[in-house]
Amino acid sequence: MPPQELANRFQSFGQQHALAFWDELSPDEQSHLASQLAAIDLELIDSLFKGDVDQPDWAAEARRATPPPAMRLADRRGEGTSSLGLSPAEAKQTGAAAMAAGKVGILLVAGGQGSRLGFEHPKGMYPIAPLSHATLFEIHLKKAVGLAKKYGKPVPVYLMTSPVTHDETVAFLAEHKNFGLPAGDLLVFCQGTMPAVDDKTGKLLLAGKDQLFLSPDGHGGTVAALERSGAIAQMRQRGIEQLFYFQVDNPIVPICDAELVGYHLLSKSELTSIAVAKQTPAEKLGNFVMLGDRLHVIEYSDFPADVAAKLNDDGSLRFWAGSIAIHVFDVAFLERMLSFKDALPFHIAHKKVPHLNDEGKLVEPTEPNALKFERFIFDLLPQAARPIVVEYTEEECFAPLKNAPGEPKDTPEYVQRFMIAQHREWLEAAGAKVAEGVAVEIDPVWAVDAEEVAKRVKAGTAFSEETLFSDAK
């Protein structure tokens, strides 16, 4: 018999079906299911399904929104006077000093699989580099190695997986010896989960007779996962004061960019975000906006079309700032947010979820049948003091790998074009000449950014055939 207290509790919420196959399970399977069920907050699940949990009316909020405080591209290029009073040169110097003092770490979110790419493994294992075929994990971890080499101080990486990617990720990194990153500078930890429920009845869905269907609880679960893993305590011990946050699918992220870190520090911001300028009102990016004196991201799906289409006097979009999930956090802010980790709002997604029916047979739905519940990291924004947004071009920072070949954007070929273009630009900025149509790739340990390339490439050098710049033999 299942534990009486557990059985009574699930019956009181009309969820007794979760124990329907108990008698068919082995003792180990019973133990596994009992531990899963004991961890479920049934009151919360019930409230979310019934809509009792407060959800903002984002359409109404968007109508009172104003654009965010920002360092625009013109400000960064010295073509205007920054409304924030920040200097790009001073920012670079300040950020570089923080890196050289060993105060900045990396928070890499890597919980997704490559299913949309036809790659049934953690997405970080996808080989994306155009010439070396380096994986996303290799590129990111080598950037941490390259940054440590540049600044003379370790740059620790806190890598968050999900239950479906954790074990394979750990094994992959061990097999490749963390791509040169010292073991003491890598902490791999797993994010939490939330169950899915039937969209009509609110009943928990079973993935098997001994397990619920669980999915990652969203990037908003990062703060709680950092605490559970001991990562925050380690940061405190190591003197890490800022964290550079990004997602694994984006190989051209300017990790720990000194200019960005400098803006964050000079403005005494607790949370600084990169934004790219939206090209059209309907572009599928979250919108950075101010609601009163608080910075928010309103998802594109919640942003009314007429508000998104509003223009400034010069014809530019009023709500221009698109979120690409790259942030700099103060660690002290994340520590303060531990008391809010359960207060972040849940976002509800209507999805297709395979599940067992009452007879214990697997059902593969053809239409969305379930509600999933996620928290988003950007919901921390309103809690942050003095938040700012810094505009970068897509070419500088944003080429996410999301779609299989054949789609118009965010495919492997699309991402590789961005990678080649970025590395070509670094070489040409150093005075080199790269023939038209020639592919180039720069290993991050060889040179982590344009500044390091300039130290290694002689002006006037010409490259007429594909070249991989690497110290590897």
C-alpha positions as a printed Julia matrix, in Angstrom:
473×3 Matrix{Float64}:
  0.0    0.0     0.0
  1.21   3.55   -0.67
  2.04   5.62    2.44
 -1.32   6.53    3.96
 -0.52  10.19    4.5
  0.56  10.56    0.86
 -2.52   8.72   -0.43
 -4.86  10.86    1.7
 -3.19  14.06    0.6
 -3.45  13.27   -3.11
 -7.05  12.1    -2.73
 -8.0   15.37   -1.04
 -6.89  17.22   -4.19
 -8.5   14.77   -6.6
 -5.08  13.52   -7.71
 -5.3    9.93   -6.44
 -4.79   8.64  -10.01
 -1.06   9.37   -9.54
 -0.96   6.21   -7.35
 -3.18   4.09   -9.6
 -0.38   1.71  -10.64
  1.28   1.4    -7.22
  0.68  -2.35   -6.91
  2.44  -3.0   -10.23
  5.67  -1.3    -9.14
  8.8   -2.78   -7.64
  9.93  -1.47   -4.22
 12.52   0.76   -5.93
  9.91   2.14   -8.33
  7.51   2.74   -5.43
 10.22   4.63   -3.57
 10.98   6.71   -6.67
  7.32   7.63   -7.2
  6.74   8.4    -3.52
  9.69  10.79   -3.43
  8.44  12.57   -6.57
  4.92  12.92   -5.19
  6.1   14.11   -1.78
  7.94  17.0    -3.47
  4.82  18.3    -5.27
  3.16  21.45   -3.91
 -0.44  20.44   -4.56
 -1.85  23.71   -3.23
  0.24  25.65   -5.74
 -0.65  23.35   -8.66
 -4.33  23.61   -7.78
 -4.14  27.42   -7.57
 -2.28  27.73  -10.85
 -4.82  25.57  -12.67
 -7.78  27.46  -11.21
 -6.19  30.81  -11.99
 -6.16  31.82   -8.32
 -2.5   32.88   -8.53
 -2.26  36.54   -9.51
 -1.22  37.0   -13.14
 -0.59  40.57  -14.32
 -2.76  41.99  -17.08
  0.23  42.56  -19.35
 -1.8   44.15  -22.15
 -3.03  46.83  -19.73
  0.46  47.22  -18.27
  1.95  47.71  -21.75
 -0.35  50.68  -22.32
  1.21  52.59  -19.44
  4.78  51.52  -20.17
  7.68  53.79  -21.12
 11.03  52.91  -22.77
 13.85  51.74  -20.48
 16.97  53.67  -19.38
 19.54  52.61  -21.94
 23.02  52.99  -23.35
 22.2   53.08  -27.05
 24.57  52.16  -29.89
 25.2   55.82  -30.72
 26.24  56.41  -27.11
 28.63  53.44  -27.2
 30.16  54.7   -30.45
 30.65  58.23  -29.11
 28.13  59.62  -31.59
 25.91  61.13  -28.91
 25.77  62.08  -25.27
 24.65  59.23  -23.06
 21.52  59.99  -21.06
 23.06  57.74  -18.39
 26.25  59.82  -18.24
 28.44  56.78  -18.97
 31.68  56.72  -20.95
 32.54  53.68  -23.12
 36.27  54.1   -22.5
 35.8   54.32  -18.74
 33.41  51.36  -18.85
 35.99  49.17  -20.63
 38.66  50.14  -18.12
 36.37  49.5   -15.14
 35.16  46.15  -16.46
 38.71  45.01  -17.26
 39.8   45.9   -13.72
 36.96  43.77  -12.27
 38.01  40.85  -14.47
 41.67  41.25  -13.47
 40.6   41.24   -9.82
 38.81  37.9   -10.3
 35.42  39.31   -9.34
 33.37  38.07  -12.32
 31.97  34.6   -12.94
 29.86  32.98  -15.66
 26.35  31.56  -15.27
 25.62  29.3   -18.25
 22.08  27.95  -18.68
 22.14  24.61  -20.52
 18.97  22.72  -19.73
 17.62  22.26  -23.23
 17.86  19.38  -25.67
 18.45  19.7   -29.4
 15.17  18.04  -30.39
 14.17  20.8   -32.82
 17.53  20.28  -34.51
 16.93  16.56  -34.83
 19.65  16.1   -32.17
 18.42  14.04  -29.21
 21.16  15.12  -26.82
 21.85  18.2   -24.68
 21.98  21.14  -27.06
 25.39  22.12  -25.66
 26.82  18.97  -27.28
 25.84  20.13  -30.78
 28.91  20.61  -33.06
 28.42  24.11  -34.45
 31.84  25.66  -35.24
 32.25  26.07  -39.02
 35.78  24.61  -39.37
 36.72  22.82  -36.14
 33.17  21.52  -35.53
 33.58  22.47  -31.86
 30.43  22.0   -29.79
 28.6   24.8   -28.03
 29.99  23.56  -24.71
 33.53  23.6   -26.07
 33.18  27.15  -27.38
 31.78  28.53  -24.11
 34.19  26.75  -21.77
 37.16  27.69  -23.94
 36.03  31.32  -23.74
 36.31  31.03  -19.95
 39.83  29.63  -20.42
 40.66  32.45  -22.86
 39.36  35.09  -20.45
 41.45  33.64  -17.62
 44.48  33.78  -19.91
 43.75  37.38  -20.89
 43.16  38.77  -17.39
 45.39  36.48  -15.34
 42.6   35.35  -13.02
 40.32  32.28  -13.11
 36.79  32.83  -14.41
 34.56  30.2   -12.79
 31.65  28.74  -14.72
 28.37  27.78  -13.01
 26.58  25.55  -15.53
 22.9   24.82  -14.97
 21.46  21.67  -16.54
 17.99  20.12  -16.33
 17.0   16.59  -15.27
 16.91  15.46  -18.92
 20.37  16.83  -19.78
 22.3   16.57  -16.5
 23.87  13.12  -16.57
 24.8   13.22  -20.25
 26.27  16.71  -19.86
 28.39  15.69  -16.86
 29.69  12.61  -18.71
 30.44  14.62  -21.88
 32.4   17.29  -20.03
 34.34  14.68  -18.05
 35.2   12.83  -21.26
 36.63  16.04  -22.75
 38.3   17.21  -19.5
 36.13  20.33  -19.43
 37.89  21.54  -22.6
 40.8   22.81  -20.55
 38.81  24.54  -17.81
 40.21  23.46  -14.41
 37.81  21.23  -12.45
 37.76  23.72   -9.58
 36.46  26.41  -11.94
 33.39  24.44  -13.09
 30.32  23.67  -11.02
 27.54  21.79  -12.8
 24.14  21.84  -11.09
 20.58  20.9   -11.97
 17.54  23.14  -12.06
 14.24  22.23  -10.43
 11.11  20.83  -12.07
  7.36  21.36  -12.19
  4.67  18.81  -13.13
  2.36  19.3   -16.1
 -1.42  18.99  -15.75
 -4.26  18.12  -18.09
 -5.59  21.36  -19.55
 -9.24  20.42  -18.92
 -9.18  18.66  -15.55
 -6.03  19.91  -13.84
 -4.94  16.31  -13.16
 -1.23  15.58  -12.91
  0.08  13.75  -15.97
  2.12  10.55  -15.65
  5.13   9.89  -17.88
  5.28   6.29  -16.64
  3.63   4.14  -14.01
  6.33   5.15  -11.54
  6.84   8.79  -12.5
  5.1   12.07  -13.12
  5.7   14.06  -16.27
  8.1   16.73  -15.01
  9.67  19.55  -16.98
 12.23  22.19  -16.0
 10.75  24.98  -13.89
 12.16  27.68  -16.18
 15.14  29.97  -15.89
 13.38  31.68  -13.0
 14.31  28.6   -10.97
 17.98  29.53  -11.33
 18.23  31.4    -8.03
 16.83  28.53   -5.99
 19.03  26.04   -7.86
 22.14  28.15   -7.24
 21.43  28.06   -3.52
 20.67  24.31   -3.43
 23.88  23.49   -5.28
 26.11  25.5    -2.96
 27.12  27.76   -5.86
 26.26  30.99   -4.08
 28.27  29.95   -1.05
 31.21  29.17   -3.35
 30.9   32.58   -5.03
 31.0   34.26   -1.65
 34.1   32.29   -0.72
 35.86  33.09   -4.01
 34.99  36.79   -3.97
 32.8   36.61   -7.08
 30.69  39.78   -7.09
 29.15  39.74  -10.59
 27.77  36.95  -12.78
 27.52  37.07  -16.55
 24.35  35.12  -17.49
 23.53  33.65  -20.92
 22.04  30.59  -22.63
 23.97  27.74  -24.2
 22.53  27.98  -27.72
 24.25  31.29  -28.56
 27.93  30.79  -29.58
 28.76  34.45  -30.34
 27.91  35.83  -26.88
 30.62  38.32  -25.81
 31.07  36.55  -22.47
 32.17  38.89  -19.65
 32.57  41.75  -22.13
 34.54  44.38  -20.2
 32.46  47.23  -21.61
 29.19  45.69  -20.45
 30.55  44.79  -17.01
 31.89  48.35  -16.76
 28.52  49.96  -17.5
 27.01  47.71  -14.86
 29.55  48.76  -12.24
 29.67  52.48  -13.09
 25.88  52.81  -12.9
 25.8   50.82   -9.64
 23.2   48.59  -11.28
 22.14  45.33   -9.68
 21.04  43.88  -13.03
 22.21  45.01  -16.46
 20.8   43.52  -19.67
 21.85  43.48  -23.3
 19.14  44.5   -25.74
 19.01  44.43  -29.52
 16.91  46.92  -31.46
 13.75  45.34  -32.84
 13.48  45.67  -36.61
  9.68  45.31  -36.71
  6.93  45.81  -34.09
  5.93  42.12  -34.26
  9.46  40.7   -33.87
  9.4   37.76  -31.49
 11.5   39.23  -28.71
 10.44  40.18  -25.2
 10.15  43.95  -24.69
 12.17  45.81  -22.06
  9.9   48.51  -20.62
  9.56  50.69  -17.54
  6.42  50.43  -15.42
  6.76  53.35  -13.04
 10.33  53.14  -11.77
 10.65  49.38  -12.33
 12.16  47.59  -15.32
 10.15  44.7   -16.77
 10.16  42.39  -19.76
  6.77  41.94  -21.38
  6.66  38.93  -23.7
  5.88  39.69  -27.36
  2.78  37.48  -27.12
  1.42  39.7   -24.33
  2.29  43.01  -26.0
 -0.66  44.61  -27.86
  0.04  45.17  -31.55
 -0.98  48.84  -31.45
  1.4   49.53  -28.54
  4.25  47.67  -30.26
  3.68  49.8   -33.37
  4.06  53.15  -31.58
  6.73  55.39  -33.09
  8.95  58.2   -31.85
  9.0   61.58  -33.59
 11.93  60.42  -35.75
  9.97  57.38  -36.97
 11.85  54.82  -34.86
 10.05  52.27  -32.69
  9.15  53.62  -29.27
  9.5   50.15  -27.73
 12.71  49.15  -29.45
 14.54  47.13  -26.8
 14.35  43.39  -27.47
 15.47  40.97  -24.76
 17.96  38.24  -25.75
 18.52  36.7   -22.29
 22.0   38.1   -21.61
 22.42  39.76  -18.23
 24.97  40.81  -15.63
 23.8   40.16  -12.05
 25.24  41.35   -8.79
 25.74  38.24   -6.67
 24.55  40.24   -3.63
 21.3   40.89   -5.52
 20.83  37.17   -6.2
 21.45  36.45   -2.52
 18.8   39.0    -1.62
 16.45  37.39   -4.12
 16.62  34.07   -2.27
 13.84  35.37   -0.07
 11.79  36.04   -3.26
 12.57  32.77   -5.03
  9.05  31.46   -4.39
  7.42  34.79   -5.2
  8.34  34.96   -8.88
  5.19  34.64  -11.01
  4.56  31.51  -13.02
  4.01  31.72  -16.77
  1.62  29.13  -18.2
  2.33  27.4   -21.52
 -0.18  25.25  -23.44
  1.8   22.27  -24.83
  1.54  18.73  -26.22
  2.59  16.31  -23.46
  2.76  12.5   -23.93
  1.25  10.73  -20.91
 -0.31   7.51  -19.61
 -4.06   7.11  -19.75
 -6.2    5.35  -17.11
 -5.29   1.96  -18.61
 -1.59   2.69  -18.36
 -1.11   3.09  -22.12
  0.98   5.91  -23.6
 -0.99   8.65  -25.35
  0.81  10.82  -27.93
 -1.39  13.91  -28.37
 -1.66  15.64  -31.74
 -2.92  18.89  -30.21
 -1.88  20.8   -27.05
 -3.38  18.94  -24.11
 -1.46  20.14  -21.07
 -0.44  23.16  -19.05
  3.21  23.63  -18.11
  4.33  26.12  -15.49
  7.58  28.07  -15.72
  9.29  30.94  -13.99
 11.43  33.35  -16.02
 14.68  34.94  -14.88
 13.65  38.33  -16.25
 10.91  38.53  -13.61
 13.72  39.44  -11.2
 14.15  42.73  -13.08
 11.52  44.7   -11.11
 13.32  43.84   -7.86
 16.68  45.2    -9.04
 17.97  48.63   -8.07
 19.15  50.94  -10.86
 18.69  48.45  -13.74
 19.93  49.5   -17.17
 19.8   48.19  -20.71
 22.76  48.31  -23.11
 22.16  48.08  -26.86
 24.36  45.76  -28.94
 24.0   44.77  -32.56
 22.9   41.22  -33.32
 26.24  40.68  -35.08
 28.04  41.4   -31.79
 26.09  39.07  -29.58
 23.07  37.13  -30.84
 22.94  34.08  -33.13
 20.92  31.45  -31.25
 20.85  27.89  -32.56
 17.2   26.84  -32.48
 15.98  25.45  -35.79
 16.81  22.57  -38.11
 18.23  23.29  -41.58
 15.65  24.63  -44.0
 14.14  27.22  -41.67
 14.73  30.9   -42.52
 16.61  31.79  -39.32
 18.53  30.39  -36.32
 19.65  27.25  -38.19
 23.17  25.77  -38.02
 24.08  27.45  -41.33
 22.69  30.79  -40.14
 24.65  30.62  -36.89
 27.87  29.64  -38.68
 27.54  32.66  -40.98
 27.39  34.88  -37.9
 30.41  33.14  -36.33
 32.49  33.54  -39.51
 31.42  37.18  -39.89
 32.35  37.97  -36.27
 35.8   36.42  -36.59
 36.37  38.09  -39.98
 35.53  41.44  -38.38
 38.05  40.84  -35.56
 40.78  40.01  -38.08
 40.03  43.02  -40.26
 39.97  45.29  -37.21
 43.53  44.09  -36.57
 44.49  45.17  -40.09
 44.4   41.73  -41.72
 42.77  41.1   -45.09
 40.38  38.18  -45.55
 39.35  37.28  -49.1
 35.67  37.41  -49.94
 33.82  34.17  -49.19
 36.69  32.68  -47.16
 35.67  30.99  -43.9
 37.72  31.8   -40.8
 37.37  30.54  -37.24
 39.18  31.66  -34.1
 39.63  29.25  -31.21
 38.72  31.18  -28.02
 41.91  30.06  -26.27
 43.96  31.47  -29.17
 42.11  34.81  -28.89
 38.93  35.45  -26.96
 38.03  38.8   -28.56
 39.1   41.42  -31.09
 41.57  42.96  -28.66
 43.42  39.65  -28.31
 43.35  39.03  -32.07
 45.13  42.37  -32.59
 47.98  41.09  -30.42
 48.46  37.98  -32.54
 47.85  39.07  -36.13
 50.19  41.38  -38.0
 48.51  44.23  -39.89
 48.51  43.64  -43.61
 48.48  39.83  -43.36
 46.27  38.34  -46.08
 44.18  35.18  -45.8
 42.94  33.72  -49.08
 41.85  30.25  -47.91
 39.86  28.94  -44.98
 41.85  29.22  -41.77
 41.4   27.92  -38.24
 43.36  30.01  -35.73
 44.3   27.69  -32.88
 47.23  26.74  -30.68
 46.25  23.08  -30.91
 48.78  20.87  -32.68
